């Protein structure tokens, strides 16, 4: 096993499956199955999920929402997704626990780094919801921050594409994939891996990031075993 502790970042949009909104039961079950398999191998897993399938704070401002209120709504959306994933993992025999970055007992336990480390050792998936708890920060930033805090070996960014490309592969058929790329080159090429704040946290704390296709069954398990899947971004 290559990695003994991981931070898995999932997008909210991915949870909606082929739809644009809501939560797909089949996608939820697939993700839960993949996570349980790596936990059974002895890997400690923490997860951060976005909320874009329910509400995006930044785009909400375009509809007239105040940015702070919009971001708070986005935080609540991530908590809804986290509760759904917790239920899916529990339903198929795994153990999971939701932590919230804002006080919301009994919905979830208030986030505490030491408590999360303790719970993960008990083969329980820790789902870290609510972003950073502050407006103006994305769930990418929350994932980077939590990965560094819990001492994860790697931040795994599960997306619907299988890595980092020279340009958007969904729009450019000539886009070329990187197997490995440095943080510096990502900046120079202005590639969109994650937002700049999240990227800076990872670069300055030597937290490697692997971008991969989470929707392909078995990919998470292969990554934890050390297979070269997706694109690794490191110093």
KEDODO-175234 format. One record per residue (C-alpha): z, x, y; residue in one letter. Coordinates in Angstrom, 2 decimals, always signed. Each point is the difference from the previous one (the first is absolute). Layout:
residues N
NODE Z X Y A
...
end
This chain:
residues 235
NODE +0.00 +0.00 +0.00 X
NODE -1.16 +1.52 +3.29 X
NODE +2.16 -2.06 +2.36 X
NODE +3.57 -1.11 -0.67 X
NODE +0.49 -1.98 +3.24 X
NODE -2.74 -1.75 +1.94 X
NODE -0.41 -2.18 +3.07 X
NODE -2.81 -2.49 -0.62 X
NODE -1.59 -1.57 +3.08 X
NODE -1.90 -3.24 -0.65 X
NODE -2.01 -1.99 +2.51 X
NODE +0.79 -3.65 +0.55 X
NODE -3.71 -0.83 +0.03 X
NODE -0.34 +1.33 -3.55 X
NODE +2.54 -2.58 -1.20 X
NODE -2.29 -2.82 +1.08 X
NODE -2.60 +1.04 -2.58 X
NODE -3.43 -1.41 +0.81 X
NODE +1.45 -2.32 +2.61 X
NODE +0.82 +0.99 +3.56 X
NODE +3.48 -1.46 +0.08 X
NODE +2.92 -0.80 -2.25 X
NODE +1.08 +1.65 -3.24 X
NODE -2.08 +0.23 -3.17 X
NODE +2.09 -0.50 -3.15 X
NODE -2.38 +2.12 -2.06 X
NODE +0.10 +2.95 +2.43 X
NODE +3.78 -0.27 +0.24 X
NODE +0.36 +0.07 -3.79 X
NODE -2.41 +2.94 -0.33 X
NODE +1.95 +2.04 +2.57 X
NODE +3.32 -0.91 -1.65 X
NODE -1.29 +1.11 -3.42 X
NODE -1.23 +3.34 +1.35 X
NODE +3.32 +0.67 +1.74 X
NODE +2.09 -0.89 -3.05 X
NODE -2.01 +2.41 -2.18 X
NODE +0.78 +3.00 +2.19 X
NODE +3.67 -1.00 +0.31 X
NODE +0.24 -0.13 -3.80 X
NODE -1.20 +3.62 -0.07 X
NODE +3.01 +0.96 +2.12 X
NODE -1.70 +0.10 +3.41 X
NODE +2.12 -1.26 +2.92 X
NODE -2.02 -2.42 +2.14 X
NODE +0.41 -1.27 +3.54 X
NODE -2.62 -2.32 +1.50 X
NODE -0.99 -0.95 +3.54 X
NODE -2.36 -2.98 +0.37 X
NODE -1.91 -1.09 +3.08 X
NODE -0.17 -3.58 +1.21 X
NODE -3.60 -0.35 +1.15 X
NODE -0.76 -2.76 -2.52 X
NODE +2.49 -2.21 +1.84 X
NODE +0.17 +1.23 +3.59 X
NODE -1.03 +3.11 +1.91 X
NODE +2.15 +0.70 +3.05 X
NODE -2.67 +1.87 +1.97 X
NODE -2.73 -2.60 -0.53 X
NODE +2.58 -2.68 +0.77 X
NODE +0.12 +1.23 +3.59 X
NODE -3.65 -1.01 +0.32 X
NODE +1.10 -3.57 -0.71 X
NODE +2.51 +0.14 +2.82 X
NODE +3.09 +1.22 -1.82 X
NODE +2.26 +2.46 +1.78 X
NODE -0.40 +3.41 -1.75 X
NODE +3.69 +0.28 -0.89 X
NODE +0.12 -3.54 -1.41 X
NODE -3.29 +0.55 -1.80 X
NODE +1.29 +3.16 -1.66 X
NODE +3.20 -1.78 -0.99 X
NODE -2.10 -2.68 -1.66 X
NODE -1.90 +2.76 -1.80 X
NODE +3.31 +1.45 -1.24 X
NODE +0.94 -3.38 -1.46 X
NODE -3.40 -0.16 -1.71 X
NODE +0.73 +3.30 -1.78 X
NODE +3.30 -1.44 -1.22 X
NODE -1.78 -3.04 -1.47 X
NODE -2.40 +2.30 -1.88 X
NODE +2.90 +2.16 -1.18 X
NODE +1.87 -3.00 -1.39 X
NODE -3.17 -1.10 -1.81 X
NODE -0.39 +3.44 -1.61 X
NODE +3.69 +0.12 -0.92 X
NODE -0.37 -3.36 -1.75 X
NODE -3.17 +1.13 -1.82 X
NODE +1.69 +3.17 -1.29 X
NODE +3.07 -1.93 -1.13 X
NODE -2.12 -2.67 -1.68 X
NODE -1.63 +2.50 -2.34 X
NODE +3.20 +1.78 -0.91 X
NODE +0.41 +2.70 +2.64 X
NODE +2.76 +0.56 +2.52 X
NODE -0.61 -0.09 +3.74 X
NODE +2.02 -0.30 +3.18 X
NODE -1.07 -0.79 +3.55 X
NODE +1.49 +1.92 +2.91 X
NODE -0.60 -1.18 +3.57 X
NODE -0.09 +2.15 +3.13 X
NODE +1.60 -2.85 +1.97 X
NODE +3.11 -1.88 -1.12 X
NODE -1.03 -2.95 -2.13 X
NODE +2.57 -0.41 -2.75 X
NODE -0.27 -1.69 -2.48 X
NODE -3.81 +0.28 +0.16 X
NODE +0.28 +3.76 -0.55 X
NODE +2.48 +2.83 +0.29 X
NODE +0.09 +1.84 +3.33 X
NODE -1.84 +3.32 -0.38 X
NODE +2.16 +3.04 -0.66 X
NODE -1.58 +3.23 -1.22 X
NODE +2.89 +1.00 -2.28 X
NODE +0.18 -3.47 -1.51 X
NODE -3.75 +0.05 -0.73 X
NODE +0.30 +3.36 -1.79 X
NODE +2.87 -1.38 -2.08 X
NODE -1.91 -3.15 -0.98 X
NODE -3.21 +1.88 -0.91 X
NODE +1.92 +2.14 -2.49 X
NODE +0.72 -3.23 -1.91 X
NODE -3.73 -0.53 -0.70 X
NODE -0.16 -2.62 +2.73 X
NODE -3.00 -0.21 +2.31 X
NODE +1.14 +0.06 +3.63 X
NODE -2.25 -2.06 +2.28 X
NODE +0.59 +1.08 +3.60 X
NODE -0.99 -2.86 +2.30 X
NODE -0.04 -0.81 +3.69 X
NODE -1.82 +3.14 +1.10 X
NODE +2.19 +2.36 +2.03 X
NODE +1.83 -2.97 +1.48 X
NODE -1.53 +0.73 +3.39 X
NODE -3.09 -1.36 +1.78 X
NODE -2.97 +2.27 +0.77 X
NODE +0.22 +1.76 -3.39 X
NODE -2.27 -0.77 -2.94 X
NODE +0.90 -0.26 -3.68 X
NODE -1.90 +3.29 -0.46 X
NODE +2.59 +1.60 +2.28 X
NODE +2.79 -1.74 -1.92 X
NODE -1.42 +1.34 -3.28 X
NODE -0.20 +3.56 +1.36 X
NODE +3.53 -0.20 +1.41 X
NODE +1.51 -1.40 -3.21 X
NODE -1.89 +2.51 -2.18 X
NODE +1.53 +2.88 +1.94 X
NODE +3.44 -1.63 +0.09 X
NODE +0.26 -0.56 -3.74 X
NODE -1.50 +3.38 -0.86 X
NODE -3.05 -1.39 -1.80 X
NODE -2.29 +2.52 -1.70 X
NODE -3.04 -1.75 +1.44 X
NODE -1.10 -3.01 +2.04 X
NODE -2.56 -2.02 -1.97 X
NODE -2.15 -2.21 +2.21 X
NODE -1.53 -2.70 -2.17 X
NODE -3.13 -1.47 +1.58 X
NODE -3.18 -1.75 -1.11 X
NODE -2.05 +3.23 +0.25 X
NODE +0.40 +2.96 -2.33 X
NODE +0.77 +2.70 +2.56 X
NODE -0.85 +1.48 +3.40 X
NODE -3.68 +0.15 +0.95 X
NODE -2.04 +1.61 +2.77 X
NODE -0.54 -3.54 +1.34 X
NODE +0.73 -3.56 -1.10 X
NODE -1.50 -0.28 -3.53 X
NODE -0.18 -3.78 +0.32 X
NODE -2.37 +0.39 +2.96 X
NODE -1.68 +3.35 -0.63 X
NODE -1.62 +0.49 -3.45 X
NODE -0.38 +3.74 +0.76 X
NODE +3.73 +0.51 +0.56 X
NODE +1.38 +2.91 -2.02 X
NODE +3.43 +0.05 -1.60 X
NODE +2.53 +2.81 +0.38 X
NODE +2.03 +1.02 -3.06 X
NODE +2.37 +1.95 +2.22 X
NODE +0.26 +0.37 +3.77 X
NODE +2.49 +1.52 +2.44 X
NODE +1.85 -1.90 +2.70 X
NODE -1.72 +2.23 +2.58 X
NODE -3.48 -0.87 -1.28 X
NODE +0.81 -3.72 +0.00 X
NODE +0.94 +0.33 +3.68 X
NODE -3.07 +2.08 +0.87 X
NODE -2.33 -2.43 -1.76 X
NODE +1.89 -2.99 +1.46 X
NODE +0.24 -1.64 -3.40 X
NODE +2.10 -3.13 -0.29 X
NODE +2.54 +0.71 -2.72 X
NODE +2.99 -1.61 +1.69 X
NODE +1.16 -0.45 +3.58 X
NODE +0.78 +3.13 +2.04 X
NODE +3.78 -0.44 +0.02 X
NODE +0.16 -0.31 -3.80 X
NODE -2.40 +2.91 -0.37 X
NODE +2.11 +2.23 +2.25 X
NODE +3.18 -0.78 -1.96 X
NODE -1.70 +0.96 -3.27 X
NODE -1.59 +3.17 +1.40 X
NODE +3.16 +1.30 +1.67 X
NODE +2.14 -0.68 -3.09 X
NODE -2.50 +1.33 -2.55 X
NODE -0.28 -3.42 -1.65 X
NODE -3.29 -0.11 -1.96 X
NODE -1.94 -3.26 +0.09 X
NODE -2.30 -1.22 -2.77 X
NODE -2.45 -2.77 +0.89 X
NODE -1.18 -1.88 -3.11 X
NODE -1.30 -3.30 -1.32 X
NODE +3.04 -2.02 -1.10 X
NODE -2.19 -2.88 -1.16 X
NODE -1.32 +2.00 -2.94 X
NODE +2.41 -0.59 -2.88 X
NODE +1.74 +3.13 -1.24 X
NODE -0.63 +2.13 +3.09 X
NODE +3.65 +0.14 +1.03 X
NODE +1.05 +1.15 -3.46 X
NODE -2.70 +2.69 -0.04 X
NODE +1.04 +1.28 +3.41 X
NODE +3.65 +0.32 -1.00 X
NODE -1.17 +1.97 -3.06 X
NODE -1.87 +2.41 +2.27 X
NODE -3.60 -1.15 -0.49 X
NODE -2.31 +0.75 +2.93 X
NODE -0.66 -3.46 +1.37 X
NODE -0.81 -0.91 +3.59 X
NODE +0.39 +2.51 +2.82 X
NODE +3.03 +2.21 +0.64 X
NODE +0.82 +0.81 +3.62 X
NODE +2.38 +2.92 +0.55 X
NODE +0.72 +3.01 +2.24 X
end
